[in-house]
Amino acid sequence: MTPVTFLAIGSRGDVEPLAVLAGALVARGRPATVVAVDDYAELVRSHGAAFRGIGPAMAEVARLGSGWLGRLAYRTTTLQPVLLRRWLAGLAQPLASALDEVPAGSVVVTGIASRDAALALVEDRGCRMATVLHTAVLPTLQPDSHLEGHRLRGPTAARRRFVAWYWHTVQGLSRATGSAFRRNAGLPRHSAAALAAAAGEFPTWLAADPVLVPTASDWPDGCVQTGAIRPSPQPDWQPSEPLRSFLEAGERPVYVGLGSFNDAGGVRWLELLGKAARLAGRRIVAPGVPGGARGVVDEWLCTVGAVPHDALLPLLAGSVHHGGAGTTAAGLRAGVPSAAVPALFDQGYHGRRLAALGVGPEPVPLHGLSAERLARLIAGVAGDDHRRRAAEVGESAARADGTAAVLAELDRLLDG
């Protein structure tokens, strides 16, 4: 039986969707391995998939983000690929070692950050590949369907050049993770244009719900929009103590979390949450942070460990989050208002889309967040202004089964 290797290079939002797919294949009896940074070993194994680590790396993201380039990148989206390329360069050799273990003839499913690495396996070992995208990076002149669509102004020719440049930049992220394996395997180093053309011969699956990323008629040939890959449902999940009692102690709280960025703020982040909750007059449920108390911190704040968003968010009044693809999609499915405090990459786009859909207030950039501004967001998602629209959008988002759609595409690739 053909094995499948998933190259999940990135943060949790890049890793968990591919771990869900790998776990589904393992449940069918097909060997499937997820290659990711060591920080997500437990997450991958919890979905039933095999894990191949390439070393701890998320702390390096925080280190790079705290430097002068990182601080500038938070404010300048065009600099963010530079920051990401620096991080990926440090993973190139560990990833090359992991690729040495991929059997010939395998199917390789990759994110955009390791696309060239997957293509190198195609050249070296006769593998087949597919690329999974989670957000609106494909070239299109439809503003709502492009990460930088708010910048698409001026003559058509200028807009075409911009989206082509952006897609070229995004695809270039994979050069760092593929270069070391190519060098070790004696493969030629192709031009960026040649790599993009070669990768474009294989399927690209856009795992984003159309309600969030509207389908564009001018996306490249070979792209299939499947809908967001969602974690396996946990119908029997119930909140444990002390969360259960906190939820029952008053009106529904608001969830506030930053995904992979959550740990960076430490206890100071919890202090800001407490102040914002009191200003908004609304209780908060938030992920715990290193050094912070777990459980009920005070009457305004309860911190939790890993909990399934699809089960927790429908129990709450709304959510304020970093705008990651997975958290944004989960918030929409829950049918409750949500707003974003974006920092990097696709997060600003998702925040703008939430506001455009009418399910929450306008986003506030994380670098400009204060207790007062966070309090306004909390009050905005907890009030009635966006509740009806969030419920309407939630019905549409909940119908899309992106997991089944991607697995169907993967079955066609495996049978081909």
N, C-alpha and C positions, 0 to 999 in steps of 0.2 A: 504494500500500500504506500502510495507516494507521501512522504512526510512534508509537513509545512513548517517553515520558519517565519516568524513574525519579527521584523526589525522595528522595535518600538523605542526609538531614541528621542527622548524629550522628557517632559514633566508627566504628572499623573494623567492629565488629559490626553496625552499621546499614548500612554501605556495601557490604561484600563480598557479602552475599546478593543484593542488588539488582543488583550488577555481574555476578554469575553469571547471573541471569535475562536481563539485557541482552545479555550475550555470547552466550547461547544463541539469542536472537532474531536477532542479527546473523548468526550462523552459518547461519540459515535464510533470510537475505536480507532481513530486515525491519529498517528503520532504528530504532535504539534509542540513547538518550542517557542518561547518568547525571549528575545534578546533585548535586554534593557539594563539600565544602571541598577546597581545593587539596592538602592533605596526602595525599589518596588518589588523586591523578591517575594515578600509575604503577600502583597496584593496579587501578583501573578499566580502564585500557588493557590490562593484562596479561590480562584476561578477554575482550578483543576488542571492547569497547564504546566508543562515543564518550563523551568527557568534557566537561562544562561546569563550570568551577570558579567558586566564589563567594568566593575568597580564602582565605589560610591562617588557621586558627582553633584548632587543637588546643593551641597554646601558651597561648591565652587560657583554655582549660579548666584548665591547670596553674596559671595566675595566679589565677583565681577560687578554685580549690581550696586555695591556700596562704593566702588571706585568712581573716579571722575567721569569715565566714559559711561558707566552705568547710570550715574545720576543724570547725565545729559541725555542718555537714551530714553529715560522715562519721559522726557519732555519732547523728544524729537523722533518721530516714528521711523524716519528714513535711516537713522543710525542704529536701530535695533537689530537689523540683520548682521551688522558688524559685531555686535556684542554676542549674538548667537553663534556666529562663525568661530569666534575665539573659544567659546565653550566647546563646540563640536570638535575643534582641532585637538583638544586634549583627550578626546575619546577615540580618535582615529586608530591608534595602535591597539588599544584593548579591543575595539570592535573588529579589527583585522584578525586578531587571534581567534575571536569567536567565529568569524566567517570561515576560518580554516576547518571548522568542525561540521559545516553544512554539507550533507551528502549530495553527490552529483545527482542531477535530475529532479531535485526538490522543487517545490513551489515556494517562492519567497514573496511575502506580503510586507510592504514597507511603507513607512511614513515618508514625508517629503525630505526630512533631514538625513535620510540614509538611502535615498533613491539611487545614487550612483553606486553605492555599495551593492545594492541588489542587482543593478545592471552588470557590475563586475562579475557577480556569480553567474549570471546568464552567459557571459562571454567565456568564463573559465570552466564552468561545470555543467553547462547545458540546462540550467534551471529555467523555470518560467516565473514571471513576476507580475505583480500588480501593485499599484500605488493607492493608498487610502488617504484621502484628505478629510479634514474635519471642519474646514471653514472656507471662506470665500476668497481664495487666492487665485483661482483660474482667471485667465484674461477674458474680460467682457466689457462692453461699453454700457451695460445696464448698471447704473450707480448702486442700486439696492443690493446687487449681487456681487459687489467687489469690496474688498477690505478697505480700499482707499477711495471708494466711490464718491465720497464727499469732496474729493479733489478733482473729479472729472469735469472740468470746465474747458471752454474754448472750442476751437475748431475740431472736427472729427479726427483729422490726421494727427493732431497733437495728443488727443485722448488715446488714440490707438498706440502711439509711440509710448505713452506713459504706461499703459497696461501691459504692453509687451516688455518694457524694461522691468516692470515690477515682477512679472512672471519669470523673467530671466534671473532676477535677483533671488527670488524664492528657490528656484531650482538650483541655483549656485550654492545654496547651503549644504547640499549633499557632497560637494567636492571634497570637503575635509574628511568626511567619514569613509569615502571610497578610495582616497589616494593611497593610504598605507597598504590596503589589500592589493590594489593594482600593482604597486611597487613590489610587494613580496611575491606576487604571482607572476611577475614579468609581463603584465598586461600593458598595452600602450596607453598613454595618457591622451585622451581625446580632447578636442575643443569643447567648450561649453555648449555651443550650438549642436555639435554632433551628438553629445550626450543627451541633450534635450530631445533631439529628433529620435534617437534610438529608444529612449524611455517612452516616448509618445506612441511607439508601436504596440505597447502593452496596455492593458486596461487601467483606467483611473476611476476610482469609485469615490464620489463625493458623499461622505457619510454625514450629511447635515440635512435637517428637516426643511422642506420648501417654505414652511411658514417663517423660518428664521433666515434662511438664505434662498431667496426666490430663484426659481429656475430661470436660467438665461439661455436664449435661443442661439447665442453666438459663442457658447463654450466650445472648446476644441472637440473634434471628432473623437470618439472612443471614451468620452466621459459619461458615466452613469450616475445620476443622483439617487441614492438609496434611502436616505433618511438617516437620522442619528443612530449610532450603535448604543444601545442602552444596557446597563448591567442586568443580569438575570433577576427577575422579580423575586421578592421575598415576602410572599403573602402572609406568612406566619409571624413576621417581625412585629414586635411590640416594644415601645420604649421601656427601658428598665429604670430602676431607681438610681439616682434621684430625679432623672429627667421626667419620669412619669408624674411624680408629685408636682414638679415645677409647672408642667403643662396644665395640670388640673387646678392650680392655685389662683388662676385669674384669667383674664382675656388672653387670647392667643398671642404668644410672643412672635418676634421677628427673628429669622435666621440671619446672622452676619458672619461671613467667612471669606477667606482669601485664597482658598485652594492651596497650591504648592507654596505660595508666598506666606501662608498663615504663621508659620513658626518664626519668621524673620522679625516680627515686631515684639515678640516676647511679652513680658509682663506689662510693658508700657502700652502695648496694643490693648490688653485687657482693661487697663485703666482708662484708655480713651473710650472703649466700648461702654464701660460703666457710666462715664460722664454723659455720653451721647444718649444712653438709655434714659437717664434721669431727665435730660433736657427734652427728650421726645415724649416722656411719660409712657414708655412702652418697654416691656421686658424683652430680653435678648437671649437666644440660644446661639452659642458660638463654639467652634472647635477649641479644644484646649491648646495651650502653648507650653514649650519647655520652661520649667520653673514656675509655672502658674498653677493655681489650685484647680483640681478637677471636681466636677459636680457643681452644686449650688454655691456660687461665690458670695452672693448676697441676694436681696429680694429682687434685684434687677437683672441678674446675669447667672446663667447656668452654662457651664462648659461641658463638652462631650468629647468622646473619642470618635473613632470611625463609625459613622452611621450611614445607612443607605438613603441618599437624597430622595429617591423616588418614594420611599416610605415615610420619611420625616416631613418633607416640605408640605404635603397636603394637610398636615396637622397644625400648620402655623399660619400666621396672618399674611406673611410675605417673606421675601428674602432680599438681602443686599449682599452682593458677592463680587468677585474679581472680574467676572465676565468671561471666564474660560468656557470653551465650547460645551464640555460635558455638563457643567453646573448650569449654564444658561438653558440648555435643552431640558434638563431635569426640572428647572423652575417653570418653563413653559408647560411641560406635561402636567405639572402639579396643579395648574390652573389658578395660581395665586400671583398677586403682583410681585414684580421684582425689578431691581435696579442694579447698576454696576458701578464699581469704583475701579476702573481699568488701570493697568500699569503698562503692559507690553503687548506687542504683536496683535493678535486678533481680538483682544479684550475690548478695545475702544469701539470696534465695529459692532460687536455684540451688544455693547451698552447703547449705542445709537439705535440699533435695530429694536431693542426692547422699548425705547421711548417712541420710535416711529410706529410700532405696533400698538401703542397705547396701553401697554401692560405695566408701565411704571414711569417714574420721573426721569428727566435727563441725567446722564451719567456725570459723576464727579471724578476727575482723575485722582488716582491714589496719592500722587505726590502733592496734591493740593487739599487733601482731606483734613478736616479739623473735626473736633467733637460737634461743633455747631452744624457744620455741613452734613456730617453723618446723621445727626439727629433729624435734619430735614428729610433726608432720604428714608430713614426709618419711619417717620410719620407719614411720608408719602406712600410707602407700600402698605402701611397698616391701615390707612384710611379707606374711604369708599370710592375715591376718584377713578381708580383703575381696576376695581374688583370685577365689574361685569365684563369688561373687555378681556381681562386675564382669563376668566372662565371660558369665554368664547374661543379664544386662541388655544386654551388648554385642551378643549375638545378636539380641535384639529390636530394639535401636536401629538396627543395621546394615540391617535389612530395610526400614525406612521410607525411601522415596525422595521426600522433600519437594520436591526440585527439579522432578521430573516432575509431581508433583501440582499445584504452583503454576503451572507452564507450561500444564497442561491447563485450569486455571481461567482463566488469562489468554487462552488460545485461545478459550474460550467468550465472554469479554468482547469480544474483538476481532471475533468473528463475530456478536455480538449487534446 
